Amino acid sequence: MKTSRPYYAVIFTSRLNPETDGYHDMAKKMEDLAKKQPGYLGFESAREKLGISISYWESLDAIDRWKSHAEHQFAQEMGIKQWYKWYKVRVCEVQRDYDFSGK
């Protein structure tokens, strides 16, 4: 993901309940659906005891459209009712990025 202007990151940090039936399938479905949304730029995720998922977007409007997408709202409801013990969402503006790629 390369972009020359500021863009936005949605950082979703969570802890799961012990019972997670259907969670991983829904997470994959939401990742695939997000990729089709206007303004989507990318996604990164890691999970052990603490889950961290970061999606990248061109604008705050694109984030708002994704948040209000009907299928995404259903997944959010399922998360609250069934899968998550706790979660936190942070929306950040990314002013710059850089990386290192080893030899």
C-alpha positions in Angstrom: 0.0 0.0 0.0 1.7 3.2 -1.2 0.0 6.6 -1.0 1.6 10.1 -1.1 -1.1 12.0 0.8 -2.4 11.5 4.4 -4.8 8.7 4.8 -6.7 7.1 7.7 -6.2 4.0 9.9 -8.9 2.3 11.9 -7.3 0.4 14.7 -9.5 -2.3 16.2 -8.1 -3.9 19.4 -10.0 -6.7 21.1 -10.2 -9.6 23.5 -12.3 -12.6 22.5 -14.7 -14.6 24.7 -13.8 -18.3 25.2 -16.7 -19.2 22.8 -15.9 -18.0 19.2 -18.0 -20.3 17.0 -18.4 -18.5 13.6 -16.0 -15.7 14.5 -13.2 -16.6 12.1 -15.5 -17.1 9.2 -17.2 -13.8 9.8 -13.8 -12.0 10.2 -12.7 -13.4 6.8 -16.0 -12.4 5.2 -15.7 -8.8 6.6 -12.1 -8.5 5.3 -13.2 -9.7 1.8 -16.2 -7.3 1.9 -14.1 -4.3 3.1 -11.7 -4.8 0.1 -14.6 -4.1 -2.2 -15.6 -0.8 -0.6 -14.7 2.6 -2.1 -11.8 4.2 -0.4 -10.4 1.0 1.0 -6.5 0.9 1.0 -5.4 -2.2 3.0 -5.6 -4.4 6.0 -3.3 -5.9 8.6 -4.1 -8.1 11.6 -2.5 -10.1 14.4 -4.2 -12.2 17.1 -2.9 -14.0 20.1 -4.3 -13.0 23.5 -5.0 -9.5 22.2 -6.3 -9.0 18.7 -5.2 -6.0 16.6 -6.7 -5.3 13.2 -5.9 -2.2 11.3 -7.8 -1.1 8.1 -6.6 1.8 6.0 -8.9 4.2 4.2 -8.7 7.2 1.9 -11.1 9.4 3.9 -13.2 9.7 7.0 -16.3 9.4 4.7 -15.1 6.0 3.4 -14.7 4.9 7.0 -18.2 6.1 7.9 -19.7 4.3 4.9 -17.9 1.1 5.9 -19.1 1.4 9.5 -22.7 1.8 8.3 -22.6 -1.0 5.8 -25.5 -3.4 6.6 -23.4 -6.6 6.6 -20.7 -4.9 8.7 -23.3 -3.7 11.2 -24.6 -7.3 11.5 -21.0 -8.5 12.2 -20.6 -5.7 14.8 -23.8 -6.8 16.6 -22.7 -10.4 16.6 -19.3 -9.3 18.0 -21.0 -7.5 20.9 -23.5 -10.2 21.6 -21.3 -13.3 21.2 -17.6 -13.0 20.4 -16.0 -10.0 22.2 -15.1 -9.7 25.8 -13.8 -6.2 25.1 -12.9 -4.0 22.2 -11.7 -0.5 21.4 -11.7 1.4 18.1 -9.3 4.2 17.2 -9.5 6.3 14.1 -6.2 8.0 13.2 -4.8 10.2 10.4 -1.6 8.8 9.0 0.7 11.7 8.0 3.5 9.5 6.7 4.7 6.0 6.6 7.9 4.2 5.8 9.2 0.6 6.0 12.3 -1.5 5.9 12.6 -4.6 3.8 15.5 -6.9 4.6 17.8 -8.4 2.0 
